Amino acid sequence: MTPAPHRLVLSAGEFAYLVEKTGVDLPPDWMPADVHIGPAEAELTKKRVVTGVGDEAEVHPSVERNLQILARPTVLLDTIASIGTKSSHSVHAVNGPLGASLFALGDGAVELSMFASVDLGKELVRAVPQPEAVVSLEARLGGVQDAEPLRGRLPLVALQEMGAARLFRAADPDGPAAVADALNLSGDEASLARDVAVQTDGALRCLVVWNGGTSQVNWVHTAGGWSGLDPEPDGSDRRMVRIEPAQREDLGTWVAPAVAGALA
């Protein structure tokens, strides 16, 4: 059994203080803003994460190591996800036997974590927001069936064009039908493309970056849950995407091929 993750919630000022004190260069978009930290907050920060006093004061070794993993990762995963008004932005890094993460908490505050690298999959679950549990009266009375996640196959271009048609549907109500005709979609393909465009209320993008390569995982969310978009190898003049149900716990599995390749 691996040790439990170590987590530390930092205010914007505390985060800026630690990054400046350690001199680490964090991933893009994760360097703290230039925030003034007052004497009281500085003293509290020192008590929590600094050892020694005066000129001999140093950031606690475990906290410094936590930041170093994020600054010098072997593989980095940047995840942005949302469902309705709920959103999450996090970054996970692996370097040797240890992993680290940062979660944006708003107003510059962050949650800093360190964990065993073999637990990356478990940690990634926290990057996937859960929808609010809302059960309608009809559902409670058995009048409607639970929504199902999206599944099927579509040309990649159909996802792009149908999404654009949905944005302009008020001005052009026949836009989705015109897209289906223009792309010569089958009945099932046209129906699935409309469902993706109309039912989607959230999305997830996990960008995996390592020395010499990048990979990306994309999911969409509907009332039926998460569905992953898995591009299939080019085999015809239409690049296809397989859409299949996914659970929050599956994100580690979806990124596993890229992570394994990066660590090989």
N, C-alpha and C positions, 0 to 999 in steps of 0.2 A: 504494500500500500504506500502510495506517495504522500509526502507531507501536505498538509492543508495549505492552500494559497495564502500568501501574506498580502493584505490589502490596506491601503492607506488613502483616506480622502483628504485632499489638499485644496485649500482655497486658492484663488488666483494669485494672491500675494505669496503664499507659501510655495506654490509651484514655481513661481518666478524666482524666488529666493534660492531654492534648491538647484535649479538649472544654472543660475548664475554662479552659485558656490562651487558646483562640480565642473562647470565649463563644458558640459556635454552638448552635442549637436544633434538634436532630435529630428525625426522625420519631418518633411514639409507639412505645413499646416498644424504642427504640434508644438512648435516653439511658443512659449508663453508670451503674452503681450507685456509691454513695458509697464508693469504695475508697481506703484509705490507701496511698500510695506511699512506700516507704522511700528513704533517701538514695542507696543503691546503684542502685536501679531508676530513680530520678530522674536520676541522672548518666548512666546508659545511654540513657535516653529522650532527654536533651538531645543526646547525641552523635549519635543517629540522625536526629532530626527537628527540632532546634532550632539556629538560627544565632545567633552572638553570645554574649556572656558577661554575667553579672550582670544588672543592671536592663535592659540593652540586648538581652537574649536574646529572640528571636522564633521562633515556629514557622516551619519552612521553608515558603516560599510555596507550593510544590506540594502539601504536605500540608494547608495551610490551605485552598487552593483545592479540594482533594479533599473536605474536610468541608463547605465552603460549597455545593458542588453538591448534596450530600445534604440540607443544611438548606433550600435554596431551589430545589427542582426544578420544572421545567416539567411533568414527568410522573414519577410514582413507581410502582414495581412491587414489591409485597411478596409473596414466595413462600414458602410452607410446603409441604414435601413429605416423604413417608416411604415406605419399603418395609420391611415387617417391623420390625426394630429399628433400621434406618438412617433418619436423618432429616436434614433440612436446613432452615435458615431464613435467608433473605437478603432484602436490599432493594437495588433498583437505581434510580438516578435519572438523568435527562437534563436538562441545562440548556445550550442552545446547542450548540456543537460538541463538548462534553465530557460524558461520563457517569461515574458513580461507583457503587460498590457496597460493601456491608458484608455479611460472612458471619459468623454466630455460630459460634464454635469451641468453646464450652463454658467454664464457669468464668469467664464475663465477657470472655474473649478474643475478638478479632475479626480478620478479614482485611479491610483497607481497600484498595480498588482504584480507579484512575482510568484511563479508556480513551476512545477516540474514540466519540462517540455513534452513529456509523454501525455500530459493532461491537456494539451492544446485543444483537442476536440471538445472536451468538457467545458473549457473556458469559452470557446466560440459560441456555445449555446446562449451565453449571456448577451451576445451581440445581436440576437434576433428578438425583436420586441414581440410581445404577445398582445392580441387584440383584447379589447374590453369584453368581458363576458356579458353579452346582452341576449336575453331570451324573450322573444315576442310572446304575446298572449296566445296567438294562433299556434305557435310551436308547443307551448305548454299544454294546450288542449288537444294536441295531436293533429291539428289541421294542416300543417305543412311538414315536409320532410327536411331533414338537415341538408344544408347545401354541400355539394361535393366539390373537391378541388378540381382544377382544370387539368385535362390530360389530352394528349393527341399529338399530331404532327402538323407542322405548318412551314411554308416557305418563309425564310427570314424576312424577306421583303414585305410579306403580308402583315407581320407584326408592326413594322415601321409605318407602312402606308395606312393601315387601319387605325393606328393610334393617332396619326395626323388627321384623318377624316373625323375621328371622334371629337377632336378639339374644335373643329369648324362645323360641327353638326348643326348648330343653331342656324348658321348661314346657309348650309347646304345639307338638308335632311337626307338627301339621297346619296350623300358622299360614301358611306360604308358599302352600299349596294354597288355603287360605281367602281369602288376599289375591287370588290370581289369579281366583277365582270372583267375589269381591265387586266387582272392578274390570272384570269381563267381558273379561279379556285373551284374545287369541287364543293358540293353542298356541305359536307362535313367540315372542310377547311374553312369555308366562309362562316359557318356557324361558330366554330372555335375562335376564329379571328375576331368576330364581333364580341364573343364572350370575354376574351382577353381585354379588348379595348373598353368595354362597357362595365364589366364587373370588377376590374382591378381597383383596389383601394389602398394598395401599398406596394412597395418594392424593396429589394435588397440587392446591393452590389458589393461583392467582396473581391478586392483587387489583391492578388498575390504577387509579390515582387521579390526577386532574388538576383544575385549577380549573374547577369547574362540572360535574364528572361522575365516575362510577366505572364500572368494568367488571370482570368476573371470569371467569377461565378455570378449569375444573375437569377434572381427569383422574382415572382410576382405574387401578390396576396389578394385573395378574394374572400367572400364570406365563407367559402368552403375550406379555406386554409392556404398554406403556401404551396406553390408549384414552381419547380425549377425549370429553367430554359437550358437545354443541353444541345448545342449545335452538333449535328451529325457530320461525319466526313463528307467532303464534296464527292458526289457520285453522279451528278447530273448537272444540267444548266440551272437548276434551282437549288440553292443551298437550303437545306431543311433544318428545322429545329424541333427537337422532341420536347414536349411539355409533360412533366410527370409530377405527381404529388410529392411533397417534401415536408418533413417535420423539422422543428427547431433543432432537434438533436442531430439532424442529418448534415448540418453545414460542414462539420469536420470531415465527413465522408466525401462531400463534394469537392473540397479543396485538397483532399489527401493526395491525389496523383501529382499535383503541382508541388506540394510540400515535400513529398517523397523524392521527386526529381531534384528539387533544390538542395536537399540534404544528402543526396547520394554522392 
